[in-house]
Amino acid sequence: MNSDINSPGGKSKVFTIGVDGGTFDIILPLVEKGKLPNFERMINQGVWGELESTVPPFSGPAWSSFQTGKAPSSHGIFDFLNKKPNSYETYYVNSTHIRGARFWDVLGDNGLKVGIINVMVTYPPRAVNGFLLTGGLTPPGRSFAYPESLAKEITETFGDYRIWGVGGISSTEGGEEKFINAYFANEKRRMDMAKYLMRTREWDFFMVMFEGSDPLQHELWKYIDENHPRFNSNAEEYVKQAIPNFYKEVDGFLGEIFEVLPDDTTVCIMSDHGFGPMDRYFLVNNFLIETGMLKLNTNFSTSLKRVAFDRGVSLERLYRLARKLGVSRAAKAFRGGAREKMLNRLTPSFRDIDWSQTRAFAVGTGGHIYLNVRGREPQGIVEMGEEYENVRNLIIEKLESLHDPKTGDTAIEKVFSKEELYTGRFYDWAPDISFLPARGFGTLQREQFVSPSTFIDSPSCGTHRINGIMLLFGPNIESNKQIEEAKIFDLAPTILHLFGLPIPEDMDGRVLKEIFRQGSEPAERREIYQKVDEEEKIRERVKHLRNSGRI
């Protein structure tokens, strides 16, 4: 490394690479074969270990926890699709829904320059002391840059600033090459963008996130996993090598970065969650219907939709159509707004639930289960206390004993009650039951009931796992050390500690002191925590509303 980089004032820097869905299940075998020399350098000369994600391990809550150093019940994001408090309605999350300061806000407030590229849940862009380009969940055609003038510079220099929607584009048998090329081209553009902004802007903290690993693993996992039920060894070599080749691209970028960073820079690689195989979807609300916890209306409209539904008029068929087209636009075209309301008129949905007879329902892509509590939900019927505990325990028992009738496999790895997972300001918003699907299973949850079945074959062949990745390398970092029990919300306070800054006391994460070289300055220095009183919280909220354009 050298010092061919803009510096605001000679301070030590932190450079972070996010790899969406990065997993050691892919990285370590490639390192052993000598295919990832720069990852190998990070492992041998730095610290590394699994990074525990949120429950469920989805990008919306996970990236929000990374930004804030907080658990979901402290920042308010539980899923891509959040349930409104005291309501049955839902909303798609964005940066205005994250409660609390992001760690790069703290850096900026202390005079440090930051550069952020493509981190999810940063739209709409909020003001920073530096620059920010938004990531996933940014609507097409909307503002993606702070300062706004940067958007013109980026598009004139690199062309369109392309951000795939949630679910991105999908692959089809025989159409994989186009799918692969799209993501590789986009990430190459992202890498060029990062190198350009590193050279032309001053920064103390810089981060770029590469999302291509996530959709590639969703769509192509079956080509690299011999134990996958749909393992395909006959595909073109280009397809079989797409996932390993993506990690090699990131490794090459890392090598280029090593060449230009100052010697005293700390380098971090991390992911929001891990990855693994998937073959079957678990439809949670169908499970709740089967167990008698969720009831549908018996009126003519709902009964007619159920008859049509049972005969094949379902979203499952729409998803299959989307796969045949090679894009997810057929399904995404009906997400939100008037078109989704049209779907609700054609197929059973939340509007067909008989809330007066329903004791539990699921919300969000991760299948969070909420009890229909009297006094909390608009038409709640479950009394808090003994009835609540009995209903919840019954659902937990049934989840823990649930098997897929097609395969006989256990469907759920672990079930959590609300109090096992959550504390914090937004505890009351949290789901009553959360769970991790077993290996090979994922959840598919929408406002509509996707299929008449509780389990269906999944179009994708890979899904998120809770064990992400973390690697750190630098002058104050231990060498050749594997660490354990790190959580995604630990990175924010650890980065602040690296810069010698106080840590807001409302962060849930801890400083990972075990990563620091014995006798180094950050190892010897005590953590400093800064009180966040109510007046400061109110000022932060007002600043937040101004930055989001709401006042």
NORKANOR-V835857 format. One record per helix or strand. SS is the DSSP state (alpha for helix, beta for strand). FROM is the first residue (numbers start at 1). LEN is the number of residues. Records with the same first field share a line. If there is no record, write none. Layout:
SS->FROM-LEN  FROM-LEN
This chain:
beta->14-6  47-6  81-3  90-3  114-6  130-5  145-2  205-6  266-5  274-9  296-1  349-1  353-1  360-4  368-4  373-2  377-1  382-1  403-1  410-1  412-6  433-5  440-4  448-1  455-3  462-4  467-7  477-1  481-2  486-2  503-2  516-1  529-2
alpha->24-9  37-9  59-10  72-4  95-3  103-7  149-10  176-25  212-12  237-4  242-19  284-7  300-11  315-11  329-4  337-10  350-3  355-3  386-15  418-4  427-3  490-9  513-3  521-4  534-14
